C-alpha cells in the first residue's frame, strides 16, 4: 500500500470493483454455456412450455426423413415418386407421338 489512506481506500475499492466485473462477466459466460448445454441435451416439457428434443434426437429425426425421401427418388417397381415420374414421361411421350401422327395425317 502507499501509506496514504485516501489512495489506499481508492485502490481497494477499484480492485474490488474490478473483481466484481470479472465475476459478473464470468457468470454471463456460464449462463451462455448453460444455454448451449440445454440446447444440446434438450429440455423436458414444463407447464405452458413444450419440451424440446436434444441435438442427437433431432439429427436422428432428420436422418429418418432423409432416408424416406431418398427412397422416393429411386425406382422400386411402382410405388416411388421416381416411378410415378417415369410413368408420366412415358405417357406424355405416347400422347406426343399420337398427336404428331394425328397432325401429320391431316396434312395429306
ZIMO-V591853 format. One record per residue. RES is the residue in one letter. OMEGA is omega as a letter, one per 20 degrees, with the letter a starting at -180 (999 if undefined). NEAR is the number of other C-alpha atoms within 10 Angstrom. D_FIRST is the distance of its C-alpha to the first C-alpha in Angstrom with 1 decimal. Layout:
res=(RES:RES)
omega=(OMEGA:OMEGA)
near=(NEAR:NEAR)
d_first=(D_FIRST:D_FIRST)
This chain:
res=(X:X:X:X:X:X:X:X:X:X:X:X:X:X:X:X:X:X:X:X:X:X:X:X:X:X:X:X:X:X:X:X:X:X:X:X:X:X:X:X:X:X:X:X:X:X:X:X:X:X:X:X:X:X:X:X:X:X:X:X:X:X:X:X:X:X:X:X:X:X:X:X:X:X:X:X:X:X:X:X:X:X:X:X:X:X:X:X:X:X:X:X:X:X:X:X:X:X:X:X:X:X:X:X:X:X:X:X)
omega=(a:a:r:a:a:a:r:r:r:r:r:r:r:r:r:r:r:r:r:r:r:r:r:r:a:r:r:r:r:r:r:r:r:r:r:r:r:r:a:a:a:a:r:r:r:a:r:a:r:r:r:r:r:a:a:r:r:r:r:r:r:r:r:r:r:r:r:r:a:r:r:a:r:r:r:r:r:a:a:r:r:r:r:r:r:r:r:r:a:r:r:r:r:r:r:r:r:r:r:r:r:r:a:r:r:a:a:999)
near=(9:8:7:8:10:9:12:13:12:11:14:12:12:12:12:12:12:12:12:12:12:12:12:12:12:12:12:12:12:12:12:12:12:12:12:12:14:16:14:16:15:17:15:12:11:8:6:6:9:10:12:16:17:16:15:12:14:14:12:11:12:12:12:12:12:12:11:11:13:11:14:16:13:13:15:12:9:11:11:17:16:17:17:14:13:14:13:12:12:11:12:12:12:12:12:12:12:12:12:12:11:11:11:10:9:8:6:5)
d_first=(0.0:3.8:5.7:8.0:8.9:10.9:8.6:6.1:9.5:10.9:8.7:9.5:13.0:13.4:12.5:14.9:17.5:17.4:18.1:20.9:22.4:22.5:24.1:26.5:27.6:28.1:30.2:32.3:33.0:34.0:36.3:38.0:38.4:40.0:42.3:43.4:44.1:46.1:48.1:48.7:49.8:51.5:51.3:53.8:55.7:54.4:55.9:56.6:55.0:57.1:55.8:54.8:55.8:53.4:53.5:55.7:58.2:58.3:58.9:61.7:63.3:63.1:64.7:67.5:68.3:68.3:70.8:73.0:72.9:73.5:76.5:78.0:77.8:80.2:83.9:84.9:88.6:88.4:85.5:82.6:81.7:82.6:86.1:86.5:85.5:87.9:90.7:90.1:90.2:93.5:95.0:94.0:95.5:98.8:98.9:98.3:101.1:103.5:102.5:103.2:106.5:107.4:106.7:108.5:111.6:111.8:111.9:115.3)
